Amino acid sequence: MTTQVLSDTGTLTGRSLRHILRSPDTIITTTVTPIALLLLFVYVLGGAINTGSSESYVNYMLPGILLITIASGIAYTAYRLFLDLQGGIFDRFQSMPIARSSVLWAHVLTSLAANLVSVAVVIGVALLMGFRTGASVGDWLAVAGILVLFTLALTWLAVIAGLSAKTVDGASAFSYPLIFLPFISSAFVPTESMPAPVAWFAENQPVTSIVNSLRALFAQEPVGSDIWVALAWLVGILVVAYAGAIAIYRRKIS
């Protein structure tokens, strides 16, 4: 990024963050569902689920809950982007000496900041519910890195949805399959307990490798090949989503 792009992105990101600060219900609603799932699975269903591990169920399921938190949050990026597009904000910015790419990057960085706050809130609730980890500073940094990459990958998908949607409901509804995906993974139960076709899908979709990597880092266990599979998925999705979003954006403003 050039100096102008960085400066313009910072200014527009500040604008988006101020909108969130004026309307904190965005973060509140993003964290309500994951926290409700934590309470439901830990205190109601957790005792009936055999994970094949001696660790507490809140420790087992937290990685999946964190991914659901982010998947819920990125819907607001598509929603806000759609409103800006329909409200003529993009047209106004084009008449100003502003780097074009800074408009999208502002939404992406706002999404990153808001989702990291939501993740911190959920981790705080999990600690109150008994989540414990001996993870080192390096492990926590690795966890943060994976979650940041996951957020960026999904946010650029949200940008595509926001730019392509015909209605405001369509802009945010695309995140529903993303929220559902962790339920067909190793996030809540071991994949070995699933019927063969479902287990095959669960073991070969991106969420399982990401969840397994986060779980191993929290438990201070070897991450094995899962970390490389997870990174390959995340980088691949990020590159494709970024390229698609930029291409659609250029068509929109041309």
N, C-alpha and C positions, 0 to 999 in steps of 0.2 A: 504494500500500500504506500502511496505517496504521502507527503506531509499534508496536502490538501484533503486527501481522502480520510486520513486519520483525524484531522481536525473536524471535518464535516460529520464523520461518523460519531465522534465524541459528542458533538452538539446535538445531533438527532437522537442519540442514545439517551442523553440527559432528558430530552423531551419525552421520550417513551417511558423512562423510569419515573418521571414526575406524574405521568398519567396513572401508573400503578400505585404510587404513594398516595395519590388522591383517592384511589379506589382499591384498597387493600383486600377487598373481597375476592380478587383474582387469586391471591395466594391462599386465602382461607378456603375457598371452594376447591382449590387444587389439592389441598392436604386433607380435606374432610374424608374423601373416599378411601385413600390409603390408610388413614388412621382407623376408620371404621372397619376395614378389612383386617388390620392388625388385631383389633379388639375381638372381632368375630372368630378369626382362626385360632388365636392364642387361647382365649378364654372359653370358647364354645366348642370349636371343632378340633383344636390341637391335640387334646387328649386321646382322640380316636384315630389319629394319623400316625402311622409307623414310618419314620424316616430312615430307619436302619442306622441311626446315629445316636450317640449318647448326649449330644448337645441339645440345649433347650430349643423348643420349637420357634420361639421368637428369633433366636439366632439363625435358625435354618431358613426362615421365610423372609427375613428382612431384605436381602438382596433383591428378591422379586418385587417386594413392596416399593423399594426405591425406584425401580424401573417403571412401575405403574404410576408413581408420583410424577415422574418426568413425562411419561406418555400423556397423562392428564393435562399437564401444564402447557405442552406445546400446542394444544388446540387453541389456546388464547392467542398465539402468534398468528395462526391462520386467520382467526377472527379479526384481530386488530389490523392486519395487513389488508384484509378484504374491505374493512370500513374505510381505511385510508384511500384505497383505490377507488371505491365508489364515491367517497366524499370529495374527490378532486384534489386531494393533497398532493398526489404524484404529479398532476398537471401543474400545480403551483410551484412545486420544487423544480420542475424542468425549466421554468422561466427564470430561475435564480441561479447564480454561479455556484452550484453545489455538485459535487461529484456524484454521478448517478448511482454507482454501486453503494454509496454510503447509506442510501435509503434502506436497502435490504440488510446491510450489515448492522444498522441500528436496531432493527427488529430482532435480528439473530442474537446480538449481545444482550438485549433486554431480556429475551427468553432465557438465555444462559444465566443471567443474574437472578431472575425471578425463580427459576427452577432450582438453583443451588440453595436459595433461601428455603424453599419448600422442602427440599431434601434434608436440610439441617433441622427443620422443625420435626419431620418424621423421625429422624434419628434420635432427637431429643425425647420424643414420646416413647420410642422403643427402649431407650435407656431407663425410663421410668417404669417400663413394663418388665424389666429384667434382662435386657440385652447387655451382654458383656463380651468384650474382646480384648485379647492381649496383643493386638496388632501394633507393630512398630510404626514409627513416623513414616518410614519408607513404604510400609504396607498401606497406610492411610493415604499417602500421596498417590500410590498406584490406584487405589479405589477412586480417589478424586479424579484422576486422569481418565479412567474408564467412564465414569459418570459424565464428565465434561464432553468426552468424545461421543457418547451416546446421545447427550442433549443436542450437540451440534448436528449430528447426523439426522435426528428426528426433526430438529427445527428447520433444516433446509427442506425436508419433505413437507413440513407445514407451510413453508414459503410457496412451494409449488401449489399446494392446495389453496392457499389464500389468493394467489394470482389467477388460478384457473376456475375457481368456484363461480357459480351463477347466482347463488343465494347465500345469505349469512349462515343459514343452517348447514348448507353443504360445505362451507369453509371449515367449520369446526367438527363436523361429523366424521371426517376422515380418520380421526384419532381413535375411534371406537375399536377397530380391529387391532390397533397397536396396544390398547389397554387390555384387550382380551388375550393377546398372544402369550403373556406370561403364565396364564392358567393352563396352557398346553405346553408346558416346559417342566423343568426340574425345580421351578420356583416354590411349589407347595408340596409336592410329593415326588419321590424318586421315579424316574421314567420307567424303571424296571417293573413297577406296579401297574403300568398301563397296558391295555390291549396292544398287540403287536403293531398294527398299522398306526395307532396313535403314538406309540412309543417311538416308532421310526421317524415320524414327523417331529416329535418333540426333541429328539436327539440331533436332528439335522437342521433345526431352525436356529437363528442367531441368539435368541434369548437364553437358551440353555447354556451355551458356552459362556455368555456374559455372567449369568447367575452363578455358575460353577466357579468362575474366576473370582468374583467378589466374595463368595462364601469361603473359598480357600484362603484368600488374603485376610479376611476377618479371623479365621481360625488358625492362622499361621501354619498352613499346610502347603505342600508343593502344588503349584497351579497346573503343572503339566502342560499338555498341548492346548488346553482350553483357552489359555490367554492368547495364544497365537491365532486360534480360530476366531475368537471374539474380536481381536484387533483387525483381522482380515475382513470380517463382516462389517465392522463399524467404518473402517476406512473406505471400503468399497461402496457402502451406502452413502457415505458422506460425499465422495467424489461424484458419484452419479447424480445424487440429489442436487449438489451445488451446480453442476453443469446444466442440469435440466432447469433449475430455477433461474439461472442467469439467461439461458436461451429464451425462456418464456417472458422474462422481464424485458428483455430487449425488444421482443415482438410487441409487447404491450406499449412501450414508450416510443416506438419508431413511428 
